[in-house]
Amino acid sequence: MVESLWNGRTVGLLAAVVLAVAGCGGAGESAAPAPAASAGAGAASQAPAPSAPSGGKHKREVTLEVNGKGRTAQPIAYFADTNGSEPNAKLPWKRTVTLELTEAELKVGFPVSVIPGSVPDAAGRLKPAECRILVDGEEVATNDGGKNRCEYTLK
């Protein structure tokens, strides 16, 4: 009796988890790169409209840039199609990816971001390197004003 009750609870819990994941778009996803988005830090306008749907997906080109000269003193960290980092990166640095957003991701948004690492200023002190995010060629976020990252929510 205890074993069958336990199995019933386990099956019920498993079903609840599967439904929750499916509702979040997690079911059926493959190891293919996920679409990206970013939180609109410093972006006054919305991103360009997504391209025409192709099988329920909307393609967007996202470019992450870190500007400056020399090399970063700390790694560049980014999230777009994947999470990654570039230690001791040579500047200027750029990563461009094409993301395929689902209808749900267009509604709730998909974050993309870049933490640019540090570079020395004129006095030799470390400061965040300049960064920006472009969506379909349009600038949507920068770290103007001394912010330590660029972020945007792609919709």
C-alpha positions in Angstrom: 0.0 0.0 0.0 2.8 2.5 0.9 4.7 1.6 -2.2 1.7 2.2 -4.5 0.9 5.5 -2.7 4.5 6.6 -3.1 4.4 5.6 -6.8 1.2 7.5 -7.3 2.7 10.7 -5.8 5.9 10.3 -7.8 3.9 10.0 -11.0 1.7 13.0 -10.1 4.8 15.1 -9.2 6.5 14.0 -12.5 3.4 15.0 -14.5 3.3 18.4 -12.8 7.0 19.0 -13.6 6.5 18.0 -17.3 3.5 20.3 -17.6 5.4 23.2 -16.0 8.3 22.7 -18.4 6.1 22.4 -21.4 4.3 25.6 -20.4 7.6 27.4 -20.3 8.6 26.2 -23.8 11.2 23.8 -22.4 9.7 20.6 -23.8 11.0 19.4 -27.1 13.9 21.8 -27.3 17.1 20.5 -28.7 20.7 21.4 -28.1 20.5 23.9 -30.9 21.4 27.5 -29.9 18.6 29.2 -28.1 17.3 32.7 -29.2 18.6 35.7 -27.4 17.3 38.9 -25.9 18.5 41.5 -23.6 17.3 44.0 -21.0 17.0 47.5 -22.5 19.8 49.2 -20.5 20.1 52.6 -22.1 17.9 51.8 -25.1 15.3 54.5 -25.8 13.6 52.7 -28.6 12.3 49.2 -29.3 14.2 46.8 -31.4 13.3 46.4 -35.1 10.3 44.3 -35.9 11.1 40.6 -36.3 11.5 39.0 -39.7 8.6 37.1 -41.2 7.8 33.9 -39.4 9.3 30.7 -40.8 7.7 27.7 -39.2 6.7 29.7 -36.1 10.2 31.1 -35.6 11.3 34.8 -36.0 14.9 35.3 -37.0 16.8 38.2 -35.5 20.5 39.1 -35.9 22.2 40.1 -32.6 25.6 41.7 -32.5 27.5 42.1 -29.2 30.5 44.5 -29.3 33.2 45.6 -26.9 35.3 48.5 -28.1 38.7 49.8 -27.1 42.4 49.0 -27.8 44.7 46.4 -26.5 43.3 43.5 -24.4 40.8 43.3 -21.6 42.1 42.9 -18.0 39.1 40.7 -17.1 37.2 38.3 -19.4 34.3 39.4 -21.6 31.2 37.5 -20.5 28.1 37.2 -22.8 24.7 35.6 -23.2 23.1 35.4 -26.6 22.7 32.1 -28.3 24.8 30.5 -25.6 26.6 31.6 -22.4 30.3 32.2 -22.9 33.4 34.2 -22.0 36.5 35.5 -23.7 39.5 35.8 -21.4 42.2 38.3 -22.3 40.2 39.3 -25.4 41.8 41.5 -28.0 39.8 44.7 -28.6 37.7 45.6 -30.5 35.7 42.4 -30.0 32.5 41.4 -31.7 30.1 38.4 -31.7 27.2 38.2 -34.2 24.6 35.4 -34.0 21.2 34.7 -35.7 18.6 33.8 -33.2 15.2 32.1 -33.9 12.6 33.3 -31.4 9.4 31.5 -30.8 6.0 33.3 -30.5 6.3 32.9 -26.7 9.8 34.4 -26.6 8.6 37.4 -28.6 5.8 38.0 -26.1 7.8 37.6 -22.9 11.2 38.6 -24.3 14.6 36.9 -24.4 17.6 38.5 -22.6 20.9 39.1 -24.3 23.8 40.7 -22.5 27.5 41.4 -22.5 29.8 42.3 -19.6 32.7 43.9 -21.3 35.6 43.3 -18.9 37.9 46.0 -17.7 40.4 48.2 -19.5 42.8 50.8 -18.0 41.7 54.4 -18.2 44.1 57.4 -18.8 45.2 57.3 -15.1 45.8 53.5 -15.2 42.7 52.6 -13.2 40.5 49.8 -14.4 37.1 50.7 -15.8 34.5 48.8 -17.8 35.2 48.8 -21.6 32.6 50.3 -23.9 30.0 47.9 -25.1 26.9 47.9 -27.2 24.2 45.6 -28.6 22.7 45.8 -32.0 19.6 44.0 -33.2 19.2 43.7 -37.0 21.8 46.4 -37.4 20.1 48.9 -35.0 21.8 49.9 -31.7 19.5 49.0 -28.8 21.8 49.2 -25.7 25.1 50.7 -24.6 26.9 51.0 -21.3 27.2 54.8 -21.6 27.4 56.4 -18.2 29.8 53.9 -16.7 27.5 50.9 -16.4 29.4 47.6 -16.1 27.2 45.8 -18.8 25.0 46.1 -21.8 21.7 44.3 -21.7 18.6 44.1 -23.7 15.3 42.1 -23.8 14.7 41.0 -27.3 11.0 40.9 -28.3 
